[in-house]
Amino acid sequence: MKARNRPGAVLLAGGALVALLAPGVAVAQDGEAFPREVSGGYASWATAATALTDHGVSLNAGQDAQGSANRAWFPAAGGGADPRTGDAEVEFDGTVRLVRSADPAHPLLLDALRLSLADDGGTLHARAEVDGEEREVTLAGVETGGVAPAVRAGGVTWTGLRAFLTADGARLLSAWSGREFASGDALGLLDVTVGTGEGASPVPASPVPAPPEGDVGRSEATRPAPSTSAPGDRLADASAPTAAVVRPTLTAGGQQEVTGAGFAPGAVVLVAIDGDTRYQVVADDAGRISRTFPVYAGAAEGEHTAGLYTVTGERTSAVARFGVRAAD
């Protein structure tokens, strides 16, 4: 493969984008401390139709991460962000397992993930373990595509960050896999949501609650990143969230709508259909959400679920059930 040029991309090796003034204190490129500390959140990494899958390599979630083949979520463990500029330095817990279909017994393990963002791009750093040996690597460059992060009270979300191999990352994957990877090869999309409650400590968020399993066909949409709401964003009352569907029963191939209430105003709520998290919606000023979704023609007859989930706080989940009948 030939390396592809990436106009405007930021490729800063060796962690030059961000330094650390002291352990646990993230600072920006100009040496100033970030105005907000990361107080939880997640990143999702989707790798379908990339250089990895082209070479028969799948990405799987390892220890302390969640996901399925070619899609994984990682909880934020700390760092800092500047919602005004979109600059950030975020560290993540969890392990990535890259697995070759030809040799699944010898995966490439990546952990200590760290994402650095500035201007229109950044870098993804990791610690690689191959055959029991570890080394730090600037795995990927990152492009924002000129899309500014979405800023809300208590949080920031970056969506559609395009990751591509650095020269260092290409050498690592080539040596491990025996296949040719090149600088510029696509590594997929990153979606990142972090809590930035003013004065909050960088405490990792709780794992996403495991929704019930089901058999509705899985969506190909990129799994959205969960969100964290700062304590000040939560509703004052102690009511639990609720979920309901517009159609208690419908025919396979139709459209269903789920509604919810009792969430924190402005909170990002994940919508899981039969255990597959497909969408994210933002609660309105009254803590309500709604989302329309297709019930695929191949959906099995019987009961199905629409679950609503947040990452932190007492109001964590609500599930509505509905029936599906076969099409005539």
N, C-alpha and C positions, 0 to 999 in steps of 0.2 A: 504493500500500500504506500501511496505517496502522502507525505505530510501536507496538511492543508493550512494555509495562512488564515489567521483570525484577526481581521482588522479591529483595532481598538481594544483587543483583549489585554488584560493585565496578567503578566506572567512574572511573578516575583519569587524566585527560588529561595530555599533555605529560611523561610519565615521572615524575609526582609520587610514584608508588608506591615507587620505588627511586632512590636517588642514587648517585653514584660519588665516593668519597673520593679515589681516585687512579686513573689509567688501569689497567684490567684488574682492579680490586678491586671486587667487587660487595658492596653493603651493604644491609641491610634498612631498612624504613621508619623504624625508631627510630634509625637512624644507626650501629648496631652491625654489624660485619662478620659475614657468614654463617659458621656454624661449619664448613661443608664447602665446598670448592671443587668445581666441576663438572669432572670429568676425562674427559669423553667422553659419548657417547650419541646419541640421535636423538629427533626428534619426527615423528609422522605427522599429516597433515591430510587428512581425508576430507570431501568436499563434496557427495556425492550427495543429491538431494532437499532442496536448500536454495534460498535466494533467488538464488544464482548460477545454478544449473541452470534455475530457473523463468524466468530472463531470457535463457536461451540462452548463458550464459557457462560455460566449462569451466576448471578449474584444472589446470595442467600443471607438471611439474617442469622447471626450467630448469637453468642451469649449476650444477654441484656438488650437485645434488639428484637424487633418484631417484623413479620412480613411473610412473603412467599417468594417463589422463584422470580428473580429479576425485579423485585420491589422490596424495599426494607425501610423501616422507621427506626430512628435513633433518638433517645432522649437527650435534651440539652443538659449539660453539666455545669456550665458557667461561661463567663466571658463578659463582653460589654458591647453596647451598640449606641449609635447616634441616629435616632429616628429622623432628624432633620436632613442629614446628608446621605443616609443609607449605608454608612460605614459600619462595620461590625467585625468582631472577633468572637467566635462561638466554638466552644468545645463540646464534644458529644461522647456519651457513654455508648457501649455496645460494640460488637465485633461484626465485620463483614467477612463472609466466606465466599471466595471466588472458586468455582468448581468446574473443572474440565469434564465434558461428557466422556472423553476418551480415557480419563484417569481420575475418577472421583475420589480415590483414596488419598490423594495428595493435594488438598486445597491450598489456596493462598489466603492467609489470614491477615486482615487489616483491622487495627483498632486505634485508639487515641486519635480519633478523627477531629480535625480542627479546620473550620472554614473561616477564611479571611476575606472580607469584602471592602472595596474602596472604589469610588468613582463608578466606572462601568464594568467592573470585573473583580477578579480576585483569584484565590488559590485554595485548593483542598489538600490538606496535609494529612498524613497517616503514618502509623508505625506498622511496618510489614514484617510478617513472620513466615519464613520459607525454610523448610527442613530444620526447624528448631532454632534458626538464627533470626535476630531482629535488627531492623535498621529504620531510621526515619526517612521519609520520602515525600517530596512535593508531588503528589500523585496527579493532580489535575489543575488546569486553569478553569476559570469560571467566567461566563459572560452573563450580564443581566439583560442584554438586548435593549438597553435603554429604558427598561420599565422600572419605575421608581417603586420602592417598597410601600405596602399599604400600612399606614400608621393609624392606630386606634389607642384609646386610653388603656394603658397597661400592656401594650404589645405591639410587635411589628411583624409583618409577614412579607417574605420575598417569594415570588412564584416564578416558575419557569426558568430557573437559573440553568444555563446550558454548560455542562461539564465536558471537558475534552482533555485528552492525555497530554502531559508535559513530556519533554524528552526523557526525564528521569523516570516518569511513570511508564513510558513506552519500553524503556530498557528493562524495567522490573518485570512487566507482564510478558515480554518476549522471552526473557531468560527462564521464567517460571513455566510458561506454557509450551515453548518450542514453536510458537507461531509468531508471525511478524506483526507487531504493533508499531505504530508510528506516532510521532508527535502530531497532535491535532485530531486524532481519531476520537469520535464521539463516545462519551461515556454515559450519556443520558441526561435526565432532568432532575434538579434538586428543588424542592419546595421547603421553605424554612419558616417556622413561626416560633417566636420567642416572647416570653413575658419580660416586660421592662418596667415593672412597678418601681416608682421612684423610691430609693432607699432600701429596696428589697435585697436580700442576700441571694447569691447564686445557688439556690437549692434545686437539685434535679426534680423534675416533675414526676408524678406517679405514672406507671405504665398505663397505656390505653386499656380500659376494661375489655375483656374478651367477649365479643358479642356471640350469641348462639349460632351454631352452625346451621346451614341450610343447603338447598340444592338448586336455587335459582341460578341461571347462567351468570358468570362473572363478567363485570364490565371491563373494558379495555382502557377506561379513563384513568389518568394518573391519580394515584391515591393522594389526597390532600394531606398536608401536614397538620397535626393537631395544634391546639393553641392553649396558651395559659392566660388566665385573667388575674390581675393583681387583686389583693384583698379588697381594695377600695372600689373595685368594679362589681362586686357581688351584690345581689339583692339583699335588702335589709331583713326581709322576712325569711322564715325557715322552711317554706314550702318546698316540696320536692318537685322536680320537673315532671311534666306529663307529656304523653304522645298519643295521637289519635290519627286514624286514616279516614279519608273522605268516603271511600267505598269499602264497606265491610267484606264484600265478596265481588270479584270481577272475573272476567274471562281472560285467559292467557292471551297476550298480545295487546292488551289495553294499557291505559295510563292510570297510575295511582298517585295520590297526594298524601303526604304525611305532614301533620302540623304538630307543633310543640309549644309549651309554655312553661314558665318558671325558671328560665335561664337568666344569667346575668346579662343586662343590656350591653350590646356590643360584643358578646362572647362569640367565638367561632365554634359552631356545633357541627360535629361529624354525623353524617347520615349513613347508616349501615343497613343494607338490604340482605336479609338472611346471612348476616355475618360478614358480608363483603362491604367494607367502607368505601363508598363511591363518591360522595359529595361532601362539600362543606358549605354551610350557610351562616350568616351573621344574624344574631338575635337583634330584634328591634328595640326601641327604647322601653318597651313594656316587657321585654324578655321573651317575645314570641318568635317562632320561625315557621316557615312552610317550604316544602320542596316537592315538586312533581317529578315522577320517575317512571320509566317504562317497566312493565311486567312482561318479560320476553315470551314469545310464542312457545318456546320450549320449556317454560316453567312447569314443574310438576303440580298435579292437582293436590289440593289440601291446604294446610295452614302454612303461612309464611310470616315473616317479621320485618318490621321497619324500626330500627333502633336509633336513638339519638344519644350522642356521647360527647362529654367534655373531658378535659384531662385533669383539672384540679378543682378543688372546692367540694362542698358537700353535695351539690346538685350534679351528680356525675352521669346519670343515665336514665332513660325512659324507653320503653318498648311498646309498640302497638302491633297487634296481630290482625291478619286478614286472610280470607280464603281465596283460592284460585281454582276456577273450574276450567276444564279443557275446552278449547275452541271447537265449535261445531264442524 
